[in-house]
Amino acid sequence: MGKGNDMDFFVQIDLLMMCVVILFYVLISTNQNIEHRQVTTKLFSGLIIGTLLVILLEITTQALTGRVDATARDALWIVSAAHAILLPFATYLVFFYLDYQILQNVKIIVKRLRFFWGIVILNSLVVVTNFLHGFVFTIDKKGLLHRGGWDVVLWVIAFIGFAILFSDLYFHAN
């Protein structure tokens, strides 16, 4: 099963599943809202869906980690790559939701969206090249995931959105 203590594995899965249930409930409640067509509600729903997908990928990663059969290792490669590709989407959905709450300007959000699509494409290219070179992560024969030196690049890409958001907060607070 997962690496380490089996009890730790089940505790992690239980916690992640509770998050899934809570987020799914919030998503349903949000979409039942009479104002479900507003920009903020759409952004919030997208943020919840992105977070749900990241959590489900994390649950799958936990279930596959430490499995030594080739099929499980191949699946772990695919799930880990999908997680690395999806992470900026989830991060930037948080950014767009909060940024819209601060600025209340769809034109600025759309303009920034073009910039962020470029960053997401760059992130995806880095992850895809990982299949050839293992720069971001590798999976050993024991089914364990090891981070590569380029893992930092993915975190920097995710951080860019938050840096812009904090600058918006700073300039709108003053």
Secondary structure, 3 states (H helix, E strand, C coil): CCCCCHHHHHHHHHHHHHHHHHHHHHHHHHHHCCCCCCHHHHHHHHHHHHHHHHHHHHHHHHHHCCCCCHHHHHHHHHHHHHHHHHHHHHHHHHHHHHHHHHHCCHHHHHHHHHHHHHHHHHHHHHHHHHHHHCCCEEECCCCCEEECCCHHHHHHHHHHHHHHHHHHHHHHHC
